[in-house]
Amino acid sequence: MKTAAEWWDQHQVPLYIVAIGIGVAVGLAAPQIAPTLAASINPVLALLLFATFLGVPLIEVGRAFRDVRFLGTVLIGNFVLVPAVVFGLSRFVADDRGLLLGLLLVLLTPCVDYVIVFTGLAGGARARLLAAAPLLMLLQILLLPMYLFLFAGADAVELIEIGPFVEAFLVLIAVPLAAAAIVQAIARRHRAGAAIESVMAAGMVPLMMATLAVVIGSQIAAVGSQAGALIRVIPLYAAFLVIMVAIGLLAGRTARLDVPATRAVMFSVSTRNSLVVLPLALALPAALSIAPLAVVTQTLVELVGMVILVRLVPRLTRNTGQVSVAASR
């Protein structure tokens, strides 16, 4: 008889769709609990990342730092190719300052947290992407003001604060990673550590479901209240996903990366740092109150897209003639 963990591992995508549906239903039916759900996002996401990091032998992360070809492809993809695409898409909302800033804030910042989870679910090189996370975080802090200056004007640069980036890196990357390293060290000598690894590995799907549900449930009502204005950015976010998945695939093949690395590049260039930049958008003047909702709208579009990409990306990369996905596990 199959265990519960085996069952939900085999039915991940339908379960994620159910979680999204629950988030939408709860968020719309009880909008008053949105602040509580929002406050639970970081703890739930940190626990999910802790479980993810436990499944990545840290020795692999050390090796990944030396993978110059992969790191170069990820960095060029996120900080050269992505801005070019974002500039073109942003012209469609250039007449609305709030929508423009919201779109730029979220699309110019690569994800460093749950992208690692989705990459692993699709058989991608999650250890290599984890190794790239500090560089991705540092460079987006340094380059975001420059891109905002070029795409939105000098006054947009004054809106950027480093605080949310630093906090997110500590809470969502540094602390879960350190905890995972400690548990892995204990597991080599004591059964308790191995038991924690087993429990967290079995809980990956429920944790992802919880993350999807609380993120969507906390934001869906606010987005719904401004649906008429936000409808303009939805096709742009969908287009971004489609374009960047294709560019990521092409970049991986051009750089002659193996299949797991190519999948990681595809997820890295298409997944954005919405949960980190949301505080930046919330700090904007009241006249730009549509900006944080534009960021949240991207999150909703992206999460639905990620559930699809978990199945689609392996199919797109299956017959590339590159190294088998088994190399990433």
C-alpha positions in Angstrom: 0.0 0.0 0.0 1.3 3.4 -0.9 2.1 5.8 1.9 0.4 9.3 2.0 3.7 10.9 1.0 4.0 8.7 -2.1 0.4 9.4 -3.0 0.7 13.2 -2.9 4.1 13.1 -4.6 2.4 11.4 -7.5 -0.5 13.9 -7.5 1.5 17.2 -6.9 0.1 19.3 -9.7 -3.6 18.6 -9.0 -3.0 19.2 -5.3 -1.4 22.5 -6.0 -4.3 23.5 -8.1 -6.6 22.6 -5.2 -4.5 24.7 -2.9 -4.8 27.7 -5.3 -8.5 27.2 -5.4 -8.7 27.1 -1.6 -6.7 30.3 -1.3 -9.0 32.0 -3.8 -12.2 30.8 -2.0 -11.0 31.7 1.5 -9.5 35.0 0.5 -12.8 36.1 -1.3 -15.1 34.6 1.3 -13.3 36.0 4.4 -11.2 39.1 3.3 -10.9 40.1 6.9 -8.3 37.4 7.6 -6.0 38.6 4.8 -3.6 40.3 7.3 -3.3 37.1 9.3 -2.6 35.1 6.2 -0.1 37.7 5.0 1.8 37.5 8.3 2.1 33.7 7.9 3.7 33.9 4.5 7.3 34.2 5.6 7.1 31.5 8.3 5.5 29.0 6.0 7.8 29.9 3.1 10.9 29.6 5.4 9.7 26.2 6.6 9.2 25.1 2.9 12.7 26.3 2.1 14.2 24.5 5.1 12.6 21.3 3.8 14.0 22.0 0.4 17.5 22.7 1.7 17.5 19.5 3.7 17.1 17.6 0.5 20.1 19.3 -1.1 23.5 17.9 0.2 25.5 21.1 1.0 28.6 19.6 -0.6 26.7 20.0 -3.9 26.2 23.7 -3.2 29.9 24.1 -2.7 30.6 22.4 -6.0 28.0 24.6 -7.7 30.0 27.8 -6.9 32.6 26.5 -9.3 30.2 26.1 -12.2 31.1 29.3 -14.0 29.1 28.4 -17.1 25.9 28.0 -15.2 26.4 31.0 -13.0 27.2 33.1 -16.1 24.1 32.0 -17.9 21.9 32.7 -15.0 23.4 36.2 -14.4 23.3 37.2 -18.1 19.7 35.9 -18.4 18.5 37.8 -15.3 20.4 41.0 -15.7 20.8 41.5 -19.5 18.0 39.5 -21.2 15.2 40.0 -18.7 15.6 43.8 -18.6 15.4 44.0 -22.4 12.2 42.0 -22.3 10.8 44.0 -19.4 11.5 47.3 -21.1 9.4 46.3 -24.1 6.5 45.0 -21.9 6.6 48.0 -19.7 5.8 50.4 -22.6 2.3 49.0 -22.6 1.6 50.6 -19.2 4.0 53.6 -19.4 1.0 55.9 -19.2 0.1 54.7 -15.7 2.8 55.5 -13.2 1.6 53.1 -10.5 1.2 50.2 -12.9 4.6 51.0 -14.5 6.5 51.0 -11.2 4.7 47.9 -9.9 5.5 46.0 -13.1 9.2 47.2 -13.1 9.8 46.4 -9.4 8.6 42.9 -9.7 9.8 41.8 -13.1 13.3 43.2 -12.7 14.1 41.2 -9.6 14.8 37.5 -9.9 13.4 35.1 -7.3 15.8 33.6 -4.8 13.4 31.6 -2.6 10.5 29.4 -3.9 12.1 29.2 -7.4 14.5 26.6 -5.8 11.5 24.5 -4.8 9.8 24.6 -8.2 13.2 23.9 -9.9 13.6 20.8 -7.8 10.0 19.7 -8.5 10.8 19.9 -12.3 14.0 17.9 -11.9 16.2 21.0 -12.2 19.6 21.7 -10.6 18.4 23.2 -7.4 21.8 23.0 -5.7 23.3 25.1 -8.4 20.5 27.6 -8.2 20.8 27.8 -4.5 24.5 28.6 -4.9 23.5 31.4 -7.3 21.0 32.9 -4.8 23.5 35.3 -3.0 24.7 36.7 -6.3 21.2 37.1 -7.6 20.2 39.0 -4.4 23.3 41.2 -4.4 23.1 42.2 -8.0 19.4 43.0 -8.0 20.0 45.4 -5.1 22.8 47.1 -7.0 21.1 47.1 -10.5 17.5 47.8 -9.7 18.0 51.5 -9.2 19.8 51.8 -12.5 17.0 50.0 -14.4 14.4 52.1 -12.7 16.3 55.2 -13.6 16.5 54.1 -17.3 12.9 52.8 -17.6 10.9 55.1 -15.2 13.0 58.2 -14.5 15.3 59.6 -11.8 12.5 60.0 -9.2 11.8 56.3 -9.2 15.3 55.6 -7.8 14.5 57.5 -4.6 11.8 54.9 -3.8 14.2 51.9 -3.3 15.2 50.6 0.1 17.7 47.9 0.9 16.0 46.8 4.1 13.4 44.4 2.6 16.0 42.6 0.5 18.3 42.1 3.5 15.5 40.9 5.7 14.2 38.5 3.1 17.7 37.0 2.5 18.2 36.4 6.2 14.7 35.0 6.9 14.2 33.0 3.7 17.7 31.9 2.8 20.3 32.3 5.5 18.4 31.0 8.5 16.7 28.0 6.8 20.0 27.1 5.1 21.9 27.2 8.4 19.3 25.1 10.1 19.4 22.6 7.3 23.2 22.4 7.6 22.9 21.7 11.3 20.4 19.0 10.8 22.4 17.4 8.0 25.5 17.3 10.3 23.4 15.7 13.1 21.9 13.2 10.8 25.4 11.7 10.0 25.7 10.7 13.7 22.2 10.5 15.2 18.9 9.0 14.2 17.1 12.2 15.3 18.6 14.2 12.5 17.7 11.5 9.9 14.2 11.4 11.3 13.8 15.2 10.8 15.1 14.8 7.2 12.6 12.1 6.5 9.7 14.0 8.0 10.5 17.2 6.1 11.0 15.4 2.8 7.6 13.8 3.2 6.0 17.1 4.0 7.3 19.0 0.9 4.0 18.8 -1.0 1.7 19.9 2.0 4.1 22.7 2.7 4.0 23.9 -0.9 0.2 23.7 -0.8 0.2 25.8 2.4 2.4 28.4 0.8 0.2 28.6 -2.3 -2.9 28.9 -0.2 -1.7 31.6 2.2 -0.1 33.8 -0.5 -3.1 33.7 -2.7 -5.6 33.9 0.2 -3.9 36.9 1.6 -3.9 39.0 -1.6 -6.8 37.9 -3.8 -9.5 40.2 -2.3 -7.3 43.3 -2.7 -6.5 42.4 -6.3 -10.2 41.7 -7.0 -11.1 45.2 -5.7 -9.0 46.8 -8.5 -9.5 44.2 -11.2 -10.6 46.7 -13.8 -7.2 48.5 -13.6 -5.1 45.4 -13.1 -6.4 43.6 -16.1 -3.9 45.5 -18.1 -0.9 43.8 -16.5 -2.2 40.3 -16.5 -1.4 39.6 -20.2 2.0 41.2 -19.8 2.9 38.9 -16.9 1.7 35.9 -18.8 3.7 37.0 -21.8 6.8 37.5 -19.6 6.5 33.9 -18.4 6.2 32.5 -22.0 9.0 34.6 -23.4 11.4 34.0 -20.6 10.9 30.2 -20.5 11.7 30.1 -24.2 14.7 32.4 -23.7 15.9 30.3 -20.8 15.7 27.1 -22.9 17.6 28.8 -25.7 20.2 30.2 -23.3 20.8 26.8 -21.7 21.3 25.1 -25.0 23.5 27.9 -26.3 25.7 27.6 -23.2 25.6 23.8 -23.6 24.3 23.2 -20.1 23.1 19.8 -19.1 19.3 19.2 -18.7 19.1 19.9 -14.9 21.0 23.2 -15.3 18.9 24.2 -18.3 15.8 23.7 -16.3 17.2 25.7 -13.5 18.0 28.6 -15.9 14.4 28.4 -17.3 12.9 28.8 -13.8 15.4 31.4 -12.7 14.8 33.8 -15.5 11.0 33.4 -15.4 10.4 33.5 -11.6 10.4 36.9 -9.8 11.0 38.2 -6.3 7.5 39.4 -5.7 7.3 38.6 -2.0 10.5 40.6 -1.4 9.7 43.7 -3.4 6.1 43.9 -2.1 7.2 46.0 0.9 8.9 48.4 -1.5 5.7 48.8 -3.4 3.6 49.2 -0.2 5.9 52.1 0.8 5.1 54.1 -2.3 3.0 57.3 -2.0 -0.8 56.9 -1.8 -1.1 58.2 -5.4 0.7 55.1 -6.5 -1.4 52.7 -4.5 -2.1 50.5 -7.5 1.7 49.5 -7.6 1.6 46.9 -4.7 -1.5 45.4 -6.3 0.3 45.1 -9.6 3.1 43.3 -7.7 0.6 40.9 -6.1 -1.1 40.3 -9.4 2.2 39.1 -10.8 2.5 36.7 -7.9 -0.9 35.2 -8.7 -0.1 34.8 -12.4 3.3 33.4 -11.6 2.1 30.8 -9.1 -0.4 29.4 -11.6 2.3 29.5 -14.2 4.8 27.6 -12.0 2.3 24.8 -11.4 2.0 24.5 -15.2 5.8 24.7 -15.7 6.5 22.0 -13.2 5.0 19.6 -15.8 5.9 21.5 -19.0 9.6 22.3 -18.5 10.6 18.6 -18.2 8.8 17.9 -21.5 10.5 20.8 -23.2 13.9 19.6 -22.2 13.4 15.9 -22.4 14.8 15.3 -25.8 17.6 17.9 -25.9 20.3 15.3 -26.1 21.8 16.7 -22.9 22.7 14.9 -19.6 19.7 13.1 -18.0 17.8 14.7 -15.2 19.0 11.9 -13.0 22.3 13.8 -12.8 20.6 16.4 -10.6 19.5 13.9 -7.9 
